[in-house]
Each structure stands twice: as structure tokens, then as C-alpha cells.
């Protein structure tokens, strides 16, 4: 659950929202709010980011999505996201959430104006945060998700859409470089079902999940949405065994929950 930056909605609004969701639906796992939202909430509420995370966690927030990472390089962010959080803010918020015992995911949006070197810097920075978090035995990144920039409907000039080959090469390199992150998730929403299916042979072990609503990628003109049974069929046809998991990356089904292993 993510949204925009509303100057009228301060930390107390989200505390009430998360508390009420948790009260009404105690089985719900709240994986919500991007770094940009956390930083903004702390700013307009005149509290520290650490206090914001502690209060949101107490209200029911369990983990943070990796949204907004784009490319973790100042040169690239100045070109495509200069009003969003800085590279260091993104890294620091996730690191702080991990220190507080919360888990999160890491992402990378590639194919805009960055070079291959920028992508490698991004992966190394994510890897460094994960190493530090795992050494403390608290929270950590549960998964890494890469997707390609969708130039349609944007104002970036002369941007060529990344190919399926570029996507497959990128996730394969991510799997090799991020050997300290257990799960690499496919982005079928941007790549479509066929490329996502092929990606299962390039280091991806998580096909992603069904979505109730998606408004960001679809605004650029590209969005693939599939029901669960179609995701399971694609996994099976690729020669893997489909298993359902929760947000904590534990297998679910048949009344039992067990730790997720590297099986698509």
C-alpha cells in the first residue's frame, strides 16, 4: 500500500489507518509506504525518521517496499528524480528499518539515462546495506526486484525502451552480485508473462504476486496483470514447481507455513 505525498496527512493519520486495519484484519501483513513517504511524513510531522518508523511499526507497519530506489546514483537521480529522496536517504531509511527489526525489499528501475556502471554501483550499494543488516541479525532485504523504465507518457527525451534481453541480463547479474539476498523477483507487470517466465532460468525464483490495483507503471502505458492460476501455469510450463508464499517469504498452503526456499 503506497500513495502520494499529501501535506494534510501527517503521522497520526497513518497511525490511525494502520491500527484500524490491524484491528479489523489481524491476519493482514502491512508492507507499506515508500522511503519518499516516510521521509515526507517525518518532515511535515516535525519528528525524526526513526521516531516515524517506531510509531508506524507500533501501529502495525511490518515492512517497507523498495519503491523509489530508481538508480542509486546522484548523477542519475539529478536527471530523473531530483525532487525525490537522495541516494543516502533511501539507503539510510532501509538500514534504519532493518536496525528496528523490520524487513524490506530493494528495487532498481533501469533503462532510463543510466550507464551499466551506474547499475553496478546500485547493486553494490544494496549489497552493502544487506551485509551490514545481516551482520546485526535484525531486519534485512527479503527480495530484490528490477524492472525497466517505461518511457511512454514521460518527459525524458531520447530514451529507448530496454529490451527483454537487457532485462534478462540485468536480473542474471543481480542474482550473481546479490548472493546475500535470497529472493530475486520477476517483474511481469513491465516485462509481460513470457519474459518473466524465461527469467526463471536467469536467477529469478519469485514470480511476484497478483495485485488489487496498480497506477504507476500503467500510467506510462504498460501494465500486465494476471490471475494466480495463470502465474502458476507459467511457472509449471517452465519446469518449476509453483508454491504460494506470504510477504515474509514463507510458504503457505495446506494449513502449514514453512520457510521459503529457492524454488520458483
HELIX and SHEET records of a PDB file:
HELIX    1   1 UNK A   11  UNK A   24  1                                  14    
HELIX    2   2 UNK A   35  UNK A   45  1                                  11    
HELIX    3   3 UNK A   49  UNK A   59  1                                  11    
HELIX    4   4 UNK A   74  UNK A   80  1                                   7    
HELIX    5   5 UNK A   87  UNK A   99  1                                  13    
HELIX    6   6 UNK A  116  UNK A  136  1                                  21    
HELIX    7   7 UNK A  164  UNK A  177  1                                  14    
HELIX    8   8 UNK A  188  UNK A  191  1                                   4    
HELIX    9   9 UNK A  193  UNK A  199  1                                   7    
HELIX   10  10 UNK A  217  UNK A  220  5                                   4    
HELIX   11  11 UNK A  228  UNK A  237  1                                  10    
SHEET    1   A 5 UNK A  30  UNK A  31  0                                        
SHEET    2   A 5 UNK A  61  UNK A  64  1                                        
SHEET    3   A 5 UNK A 103  UNK A 110  1                                        
SHEET    4   A 5 UNK A 141  UNK A 148  1                                        
SHEET    5   A 5 UNK A 183  UNK A 185  1                                        
SHEET    1   B 2 UNK A 250  UNK A 253  0                                        
SHEET    2   B 2 UNK A 256  UNK A 259 -1                                        
END                                                                             
